[in-house]
């Protein structure tokens, strides 16, 4: 069974439980915000965030560079963003704060039904109940992630002390916080099983940590390595 959902293509991957602030300047997405705000009480004020696979999504005439004229290819798996805070600006735009809510897979996109994209989506399953394998993996991910934070942050202590114990919540936080490519994040979002997502994150964290240690082990500044060689 599918549901109809407004869709907002972005150059990012949203995960359930993560905060996503947005500045809304295009008229079609101003229309989307007004539509969401106008929904009756009790109706979810949410839209789908889909990461852009290729192309540029900004429409012609939006007041910014528009390579590709708005042609865009989207990933099939996304996450809904629930509207939590709306600030209307003097120019008619909005600053909004959203929170990721639930994952979905696109069954079809409609470019004509509204000023913005809409899509028929299938809700993806989320794990319920205890999962011993995921709980064991979560402990390993926490340990490796804390080491990783020590390599990329000047103040890793604050974040590492706030890591959730719930394996699914942890898997979403790590995927959103680690310095990964959009493709890596998209693959993690598409994994239905928490244990499988945590295993994938262990591999990615070990890979990234090894690369960071190699860079830190370089005995000269990286800027010097980029300098052209001098003739002898």
C-alpha positions in Angstrom: 0.0 0.0 0.0 1.4 3.4 -1.0 0.9 6.9 0.4 1.2 10.3 -1.4 3.9 12.6 0.0 5.3 16.0 -1.0 9.0 15.6 -1.9 11.9 18.0 -1.4 15.1 16.9 -3.3 18.3 17.9 -1.4 22.0 17.3 -1.6 21.9 15.5 1.7 20.6 12.4 3.3 18.2 12.7 6.3 17.9 10.0 8.9 15.1 9.4 11.4 15.5 11.4 14.6 18.0 13.9 13.1 17.4 17.6 13.0 17.4 19.3 9.5 17.1 23.2 9.4 16.2 24.6 6.0 16.0 28.1 4.4 13.1 28.1 1.9 13.5 30.6 -0.9 11.9 29.1 -4.0 8.3 29.9 -4.5 7.3 26.2 -5.1 8.7 25.2 -1.7 7.2 28.3 0.0 3.9 26.9 -1.3 4.8 23.5 0.2 5.4 25.1 3.6 2.2 27.0 3.5 0.3 23.8 2.5 1.9 21.9 5.5 1.1 24.7 8.0 -2.5 24.8 6.7 -3.1 21.1 7.4 -5.7 20.2 10.0 -4.6 19.5 13.6 -3.6 15.8 13.9 -2.5 15.4 10.2 1.3 14.9 10.0 3.1 18.0 8.7 5.8 16.1 6.9 7.4 16.0 3.5 9.9 13.5 2.0 13.6 14.3 1.7 15.2 12.5 -1.2 19.0 12.9 -1.9 19.9 14.0 -5.4 21.7 11.3 -7.4 22.6 13.7 -10.3 21.7 17.1 -11.7 20.6 20.3 -10.1 17.2 20.8 -8.5 16.9 24.5 -8.4 14.3 25.7 -10.8 15.0 28.3 -13.5 14.2 31.8 -12.3 14.7 31.0 -8.6 17.4 33.7 -8.3 20.4 31.4 -8.2 22.6 29.5 -10.6 20.6 26.8 -12.3 22.9 24.4 -14.2 20.8 21.7 -15.9 17.6 23.8 -15.7 16.2 21.9 -12.8 16.7 18.4 -14.3 17.4 16.0 -11.5 17.7 12.3 -10.8 16.8 11.2 -7.3 17.6 8.3 -5.0 14.7 5.9 -4.4 15.0 5.7 -0.6 14.4 8.8 1.6 13.2 9.9 5.0 10.3 12.1 5.9 11.0 15.5 7.6 8.4 16.5 10.2 7.9 20.3 10.4 8.7 21.5 14.0 9.3 25.2 13.7 8.4 27.8 11.0 9.7 31.4 10.9 8.3 33.5 8.1 10.7 36.1 6.6 10.1 39.6 5.3 10.8 38.5 1.7 8.1 35.8 1.9 10.5 32.9 2.5 10.8 30.7 5.5 13.4 29.4 7.9 12.1 26.0 9.1 13.3 23.3 11.5 12.4 19.7 10.8 13.2 16.3 12.3 13.6 13.1 10.4 10.7 10.7 11.1 10.4 7.6 8.9 12.0 6.0 5.9 10.3 5.3 2.6 10.9 4.0 -0.9 9.6 5.9 -3.9 7.1 4.0 -6.1 6.5 6.9 -8.5 7.1 10.6 -8.8 4.4 13.1 -10.0 5.7 16.4 -11.4 2.3 17.8 -12.3 0.0 17.4 -9.4 1.4 20.4 -7.4 3.9 23.2 -7.8 6.4 21.0 -6.0 7.2 17.3 -6.5 5.0 14.7 -5.0 5.5 10.9 -4.8 3.8 7.7 -4.1 5.8 6.0 -1.4 6.0 2.7 0.5 6.9 2.9 4.1 10.0 0.8 5.0 9.9 -1.5 8.0 11.6 -0.4 11.2 12.9 -2.9 13.8 10.8 -3.4 16.9 11.7 -5.3 20.1 15.1 -6.5 21.4 17.8 -7.6 18.9 20.7 -9.3 20.6 23.0 -9.1 17.5 22.3 -5.4 17.1 22.9 -4.7 20.8 26.3 -6.5 20.7 27.2 -4.6 17.6 26.1 -1.3 19.1 28.7 -1.7 21.9 31.4 -2.2 19.3 30.2 0.8 17.2 30.2 3.1 20.2 33.8 2.1 21.1 35.1 2.6 17.5 33.0 5.8 17.0 34.5 7.4 20.1 38.0 6.7 18.8 37.0 8.1 15.4 35.6 11.3 17.0 39.0 11.8 18.7 40.5 11.9 15.3 38.1 14.5 13.7 37.0 16.7 16.6 38.8 19.0 19.0 36.1 18.3 21.6 35.0 14.7 21.1 34.0 14.2 24.8 30.7 16.1 24.7 29.3 14.1 21.8 30.7 10.8 22.8 29.1 11.1 26.2 25.7 11.6 24.6 25.7 8.5 22.4 22.3 6.7 22.6 22.2 3.1 23.8 19.3 2.1 21.5 21.0 0.3 18.5 18.7 1.7 15.8 18.9 5.3 17.1 22.7 4.9 17.4 23.0 3.6 13.8 21.1 6.7 12.5 23.2 9.1 14.6 26.5 7.6 13.5 25.5 7.6 9.8 24.5 11.3 10.0 27.5 12.4 12.1 30.5 10.6 10.6 32.2 12.4 7.7 31.0 10.2 4.9 30.1 10.6 1.3 26.5 11.1 0.2 26.7 7.7 -1.5 27.9 6.0 1.8 25.1 7.7 3.7 22.5 6.7 1.1 23.5 3.1 1.3 23.2 3.2 5.1 19.7 4.7 4.9 18.6 2.0 2.6 19.5 -0.8 4.9 16.4 -2.2 6.7 18.1 -4.3 9.4 19.8 -2.4 12.3 22.5 -5.1 12.8 23.4 -4.9 9.1 23.6 -1.1 9.2 25.8 -1.2 12.3 28.1 -3.8 10.6 28.4 -1.5 7.6 29.2 1.4 9.9 32.0 -0.5 11.6 33.6 -1.1 8.2 33.3 2.6 7.3 34.5 3.9 10.6 37.6 1.5 10.5 38.3 2.6 6.9 38.0 6.3 7.7 40.0 6.1 11.0 42.8 4.3 9.1 42.9 7.0 6.5 42.9 9.8 9.2 45.8 8.1 11.1 47.8 7.9 7.8 47.3 11.6 7.2 48.3 12.6 10.7 51.4 10.4 10.4 52.7 12.5 7.4 55.9 14.2 8.8 55.5 17.4 6.7 52.5 19.8 6.3 50.1 18.7 3.6 50.4 22.1 1.9 54.1 21.2 1.2 53.1 18.0 -0.5 50.9 20.0 -2.8 53.8 22.3 -3.9 55.3 21.8 -7.3 58.7 20.1 -7.3 61.8 22.4 -7.6 64.3 21.6 -10.4 67.6 20.1 -9.2 
